[in-house]
């Protein structure tokens, strides 16, 4: 089946929705006609990260006129944080764009009815990891879900957007380095979408790991399609990992750590006592939740990882205090921070459960609704893949090196470095989602495609997929399990060169093996996972230092990772060598404050 559009947006999360809406809003403003197709892998509002993500208190990071330290140019502090906390391996001008446009993004959502918490009419903001100023707005554990719902309501008001659900976009149609559309599948039906511009908003590649908090089928389709189309990926070694609940996929950050629960293994042993970790560190883990070399609290993640790697399990116990801990023993500044969070005076704060009820009763209720009573039950946790900091390399207009191809949200890379302020991911979906939509409209307005040639190339792509299957091939589920196992063991919290070589060897082996016949969309998801895993592992290997969530060790048994090294103040760019079917990774200088206005921009 053949569809025609001016713009194809791939992905129905916060970034994709904002891009589709922005393209139409720009068209109306210009008094032009536009046809937008929004292709979603599942059901709109029921798949993807934005629609399904929850955390302790999910943040939307924004600089408002009322935000500390206030003043007309307070967004500059935000931009500086993004760049410096990112370890100087992002593009500074993209950080400026994020910060400078953050207030507009917030007010747009506020006008759509997103129920941000306000105090006396002023948006409530709190401090998240990676920031000294309170910039995080929120609705509760479901901030992302509320944003998704509001954008879907807005989408329903626009007649020029056609939504294609349950469509897996498989590859981009590219001729002479210019986008002509895409192909995909709806069940067993082949789909061709002819389009003058494509926006990739497909999210991350969490499915390459078994331990992740992503929704199902987040297989890195956008990353892989971009590589095959001739675009580049950047910063793929920087993947945020955080302690999460495998059962519920909730990020166990913020108040879950600030109530100072016990960390125990399956034998109820407090294994953190074997590490130079204090209960003050556990409290501070709430604001340094993703693993970061720059914070001592990464030792907690390392300790948990090692307990699990030996075949055990780890739990948070809220029923009693860690050995030797009493609330009054906390550092004075941490106690003062706790007091500022109190929402519900419970009369006692002798146990972690009582403290959590006092500072965040919403989270206690959230777990209870899902069958977990923290008053009596322990909560299993594991270091889980949470967010890809890198992605398809973009510039100021969300554009890539392929003409007519744009990317936004977690699918895009360059706007964040090794770390990012907590809540900047949601902000990113709205700022660069809008930019991608407007840029794709402008490109589509002034370009055309050869439809006959595009359809011919599309059919050639469909024909090429037949070579991927064989009756004597490996079972797909087994192949994915083998990939997940090596990624979890060698390419997650503790990374070291010999382990990464083992992971890469397994990836190369899996690339050579055919798969038993399955529906093409699942086969192509697997191929995308292999390509993404190769890009990730090779990027890890090239960065022989520790920075942000990338902890590189000399040996598996070392307590501390290697130090940060200024030699690696570069980002690593991935491209696909199609002839060799290999990912190539090379260093590149990011745009810095010093180079702004130069040739790099």
N, C-alpha and C positions, 0 to 999 in steps of 0.2 A: 504494500500500500504506500502511496506517495502523498506526502503533505508538503505544503508550500507556506513559507513565512518570511518575513523580513528578518526576524530575530528568533533564535532558538535559545531558551534558557534551560540548562540541564541541572535539575535539582530543585526540590520544593521546600528547602529549609529557609531560615531567616534571610540568608544572602540571596538565594534564588528568587524568593518572593519579592524582596526589595528591588532586585534588578528588573524583574518583569514589570512591576508597578512603575518604577522610575522611567523605563523606556516609554511607556504609554503616557505618563505625565509630561515628559519632555516633548512627545509628539503633539499632544494637545496644546501645550504652551506655544509650539512652533506652528500650530494650525496645519499639521500634516497628518496623513493617515499611516498607520503602522499595524502590522499583524505580528503578534507575538505568540509563540508556542512555548508552553512550560511543560517539560517532560519530567515525570516523576517515576521513580523506580517502583514505588508501592502506591499507597493511597495518600493523597494530599492531606497533611495534618496527622497522619498515622505512621509515618516513617521518617527517618533522618534524625540528626542529632538535636536540632532546635525543637522539634516537636515532641521529643521524648526525654530530654535531659533534665535531671534534677540534681541539686546539691544542697548542702547544709543551708546556705542562704545565697542563692545564685545572684551574681553581680552583673550589672551593666555599668561599665566604667566610663565616667563622663565628667568633663569639666564644664560646670555651669557658672553663671555669674555669681552664684552664692557659694561656690566651691572654694575651699582653702587654696591658696592664701588670698583669694579674691583679686579684684583688679581686672582691667580690660585685657591684659595679656597673660592671665593666669593659665591659659592653655599651653603656654611655652614650657611651664614646669611639667606638664603632662607629656609633651613631646620629648623633653629631655629625659624623663623617666623611661619612656618606651625605648629610647636609643641606648641609654646607659645601662638600664636593667637588662636589656637585650644583649649586653656584652659587646657592643659596637660592631655587631655583625648583621645589622639590618640597614635598610636605606633610610637615612635621616629625613629626607623630604617626604617619604611615605608616613613616617611617624608624625611629622607636622600635619599632614593632611588628616590623619586619624584624630589628632588632638583638636585641631582647629574646627573640625566639622562635628565634633562629638555633641555639642549642645543642640545643634540643629537636628541631629539624629534622635536625641532624647525627646525634644519637643514634638517631633513628628509622631513618635510612638505614643507620647502622652495624649496628643490630639486624637489618636486612633482609639483611645480608651484603655491603653495598658495601665493596670491599676498599681502604679508605682506608689510605694509608701511615702507619705508626706507628713510633716509635723508643722502645724500652724500654717499650712499651705505651701511650705517650702519642702522640696524633695529631700528625703532623709538619705544621708550618705555615710558610709563607713569605710574604714581602712581595710584594704585587701593586701595579699602578698605582692611585693614589688612596688609599694608606694608608701610615702610618709604622710600623704594627704588623704583625707576621706573623700573619695570620688565615687564609691560604688553605690549606685542606686539599685533598688530591688523591689520585687513584689513578695518574695518569700522563696521557698525551695523551687518554685515553678516559674521563675522569671522568664526563662526561654520559652516555655510553653505558652505563657500569656502573650509574648511577642508574636509567636507563630499564629495564634488564634486571631489576634488583631489584624495581622497582615492578610490572613485568609479572608477575613470579613471585607477588607479593602479590595482585595482581588476580585471578590464577587461583584463589586460595583463597576468593574471595567469590562466592557463588551469586547475589546480587541485582544483579549488574552484567551487562548484555547488551552485547556489543561488536558494533557494526555497522561492518564494514570496507568500503573502497572507496565510501564515501558522502560526497558533497559537499553539506554543508548550505549552502543558497543564501540563505535569508531567515528572519527571525524572525516568528512570528505574534504580533501585539500588538493588544490591544483595551483602550481606555480606559487607556493607559499601563501595561498589565499584560501580562506574558508569558503566552502560551498554548501555546507550542511552537515548532516550526520546520518548514520544508519543505526538500527537497533532492532529489538524484538519485543513483541507483545505476545507472550506465549510462544506458539510455533509460527506466528506470522512475522514475516520480514517487514520492517518499517524503513522507509526512506523519507527524510525531512530535508527539503531544499531550503537553505537559508543564507542570507547575505552576511550574517554575523552570528556567532555562537558565544554564549556566556556559560562558562563552567562553574557550577556552584554545588559540587558533588560531595563536599566534606572531606574527611580524612580517610585513612586506610587502617582503621582499628582492627579489622578482621585478620590482618596478617599475624596478630598475636592472639593467643587464647585468652589471656588475662587482660580484658579491656572493658571500658564502660560505654562503649559505642553501641548503638542499636545494631541488629543483625544486618548483614550484607553491606557493611561499609568497607568495600573492597578496593578503594583507591582508584575507581574507574576514571575520574577526571585526571589524576596524575598520569595514569598509563596512556589514556587517549592523547593527552597533550604531548607526551614523549613521542608517541608514534606519529603525531602530526608535525613534529619538528620543533616543538617548544622545549623550554628548559625547566628543570626543577631546581629549587635552591633551599638550603638549610634543612635538608631532610634528616640530618643527624639529631636535630633538636625536637624531641618528642616529649611532651610533658607526661610524667608518670606520677600517680598519686595513690595513697592508700584509700581503697574503696571497698564497698560491700559487694562481693560477687553475686549474692542472691538478689539484691535490689539494684545494683549498679550505681548506688549513691556515693558521691565523693565525700569521704569522711574528713572534712576539713572544718575550719572555723570553730564553732562552739563544741563540736564533737571532741576536738582535741583540747580546747580550753577548759573543759570540765575535768581534765586529767584522769582518764580511765586507766585501768591496768592493761598492759600488753602481755598476753600469756600464749603459750603454745598448747598443743593438744594434751599435754601432761599438766596443764595449769601452772607451768613454770614461768616466772617473770624474767624472760631471757634478756630484757634490756639492761638488767643488772650486770651483765657480762660486758657491757660497753660503757664508754665514758659519756653517758647520757643521764641527765637529771630530769626531775619532774618539771623544772622551768623550761627545759627543752621541749618536753611534750606539750606544754601550754603554748609555746611559741610556734609549734608545728601547725597550729590552727591558721596562722598568718603566713606560713612558708610551706603550704601544703604540697605543691608539686615539688618533686625532687629538684634541688638546686645545689650545685657545688659551692656556691657562695654562702650557704647557710649550714651551720653545724648540724642542723636537724636532718640533713640527708643521711646521717648515721642511723636514724630510726628506720628509714626505708631499706638501707643496706642490711640491717639486722633482721627485719621482717623477711626480706628476699631470701636471706641465707637459711632461715628457719624453713621456709617453704621449699627451697631448692633441695634440701636434704630429704624431702618427702613428707614434711609435717604440715600443720595448719596453724594459723595465727588468729587470735580473737581479741576483741576489746571487751573488757569486763567492767561494767558500770555499777556493779553491786558493792564493790569495796575499793578502798584506796590502794594505790601502789604502796609497796613496802616502805615504811618510814615517812609517808607523806601525810601532812595535814594542811588544810587550806591556808592557815596562817603562815606556813613555811614558804609560800610563794614570794617571789621578789615583790617589793612594794609597787613598782611600776606595773607589774602584771596584775596585781590585785586591783589597782586603780582602773585598769582596763576592763577587768571583769565587772567591777561595780557599774561601769558605764553601760554594760550590756544587759544588766538585770531587767527582765521584763515582767517577772512574776515572783513576788516574794513568797518563798515556800516555807519559811520559818526555820529551815535547817539546810545546811550545805555540807553535811558530813560525808556523803558519798558522791561519786561521779554522777549517778543518776539524779540525785537531788539538785546538783549544780546545773546539770543540763536542763532540768525542768525550770530552773530559775532564769537561765539566760536564753534558752531557745526551746520553749514548749512545743513549737510547731514541728520541730524535728522529731521529738518524742512521739507526737501524734502521727506523724508521717510513717514512722516505722510500725506503730501499733496497727495502723490501717492495712499494713502489709504482713501482718501476722507475727511481728517481732516485738516482744515486750521487753524493753531494755531494763526494766525494773528487776526482771528475773532471768533474762536470757542473755547469753554472750553473743556478740556480733562478729561473725567471721570477716576478716579483711585480707586484702592482698594488694601489692603494688600493681596498679592497672594503667594501661595506656589510656590517656585522657584527651590529648590534643596535639595535633601536628602543627608545630610552629612554622615550618616551611611549607612549600608547595610549588605550584606553577609560578614561575618568576614573572612578576608584573611590574609595570611602571605607573606613573601618576594617573593615567586614565584607565587603570586596571587592564591595560593592554599587554600582550605578549609579543614575542618576535614573529609570530605567525599573524599575518594581516587578517583582521576580522575575528580573531580569537581573544576573548577576554576571560578573566577569572576573578573570583571574589570569595570571601569567607575563608573557611579553613582550607579550601582547595587552592588558595593563592598563597604566594610566598614572597618575602622581601620586606613586608611591612612590620614583621616581628623578628626579633633575633633569638638568642638562646632562651631567654625568659621573656615574660610579658607581665604587666600589671594584671592582677586577677580581675576579670570582667571585661578585659579588652577584646576578648574573642567575640563576645556578643556585639560589642560596639563595632568591631571590624565588619561583621555581616551587614550592618546597616550603612556604614559610611562607604565602604567599597562596593557594597551591593548597589547602592544608588549610583555611584560613579560608573560601575560596569554597565548598568542599564542605560544611562545617558550616553555613554561612549559608544555602545553598540548601536544605539539609534542613529547617532551622528554618522557612524561608519556605513550603516545600511542605507542611509539616505543618499549617499553619494557613490554607491557601488552597485554592480549587477553581477550575475553569474551566468555561466553557460549551462543551462539546465540539462540539455541532452548529454553533454560530456560528464556532468556530475552524476547522472543516473547510471551511466556506463561504468564509472569508477565504483559507484556503490555496489553494483552487481558483482564486480571483480572482488570486492572485499568479502561479500557474502560467500563467494565461491572458495576463497582462500581458507575459510574456517573449516572446511571439510577435512583438511589434512591434520587437524588437531586431535582427531579421535581414531581409535583402533579397537577392534574387538578384544585384543589381548593386552589392552592398556591397563593402567593402574586405576583402582577405584577412586573416585573424586574425593570422597570423605576421608579416605586414608591419606591421600596426598596432602590435603589441607591440614590434617592432624600432624603429619610429619613436619610441615612448614611451621605450624604454630609451636610445636615442641622446641625446635631449635631457636626460634625467635625469642620465646619466653626465657630459655635457659642462657643463651649466649648474647642476646641483643636487647636486653631490657635494662635492669638496674645496674648490674655489674658487667662491665664490658672490658675485655682484654683481647689482645691481638690473636692469640692462638684460638680462643673461643670463637671470635668473629670469623676466622678462617674456616672453622668447622661449619658455621652457619652458611657461609658463602658456598662451600663445597656441596652442602645439601641442596641449596637453591639451584646451583648449576646442574646437579643431578636431576632434580625435578623438572627442570626446563627441557631435558632431553627425553622425558618419558611421555608417551601418549596417554590419553585418558579413555576409559571405557565410555561408550556412547551415553551422553546426557544431553539435556536441552542446551542449546548453544549459549544462552545467557549465563548459565551457571559455569559452563566451561570457560567463557571469556572472563567472568569474574575471577576465576582461579588464575588465568593467565595474567590478569591485571595485578593480582596479589603477588605473584612471583616477580613481576617487573618492579613493583614498589618495594618489595623486600630487598631486592638486589640494590636498588638505589639507596635505601636506608643503610644497609650493611656496609656498602662501599664508602658511603659518606662517613660512617662511624670510623672506619679504618683509616681514612685520610686525616681525621682530626685526632692526633695522638696527644691529647691533653684533656683536661676536664673543664667544662664551661656549661653553666646552666644545668639542664637535666642530663647532659652528656657526661657520665662518670667513666673515665677511662682508667683502668688499673694496670699495673705492671704484671701482676699475677693475681689469680683468682683468690688467693688466701690473704692478700693485703687488706689491712684495716682501712687505710686512707687511699683515695684515688690520687692519680697524678695531679700535679698543680696546673693551674691555668698558665698559658704561655702566650705572650704578646705576638709571637711569631704567627699565631693563628687568628689574628685580628682580620680575618678574611671570611667570606662565606664560600661554601662549596657548591658548585653548580653541576647538575647532572644533565646529560644528553644521551640519546639513544643512537648508537652506531648500528644502523639497520642491517648492513652487510654482515657484520659479525654477530648481530643480535646480542649486543653487550651494552651495559650502561657504562659510560665514561664519566668520571668525576674530575673536576679541575677547580683550582682556586680562582676567585675573582674579588676585586676590591669593591666593597659596598659604597654607596653614596654617603659621604660623611658631611658634617657641617662645613668642613674646609673645602670640599670639592663641589659644593652647590654652585650652580651657575657655570660649571665647567663642562667638558665634553661628555662626562658620564650622564649628565642630566638630559 
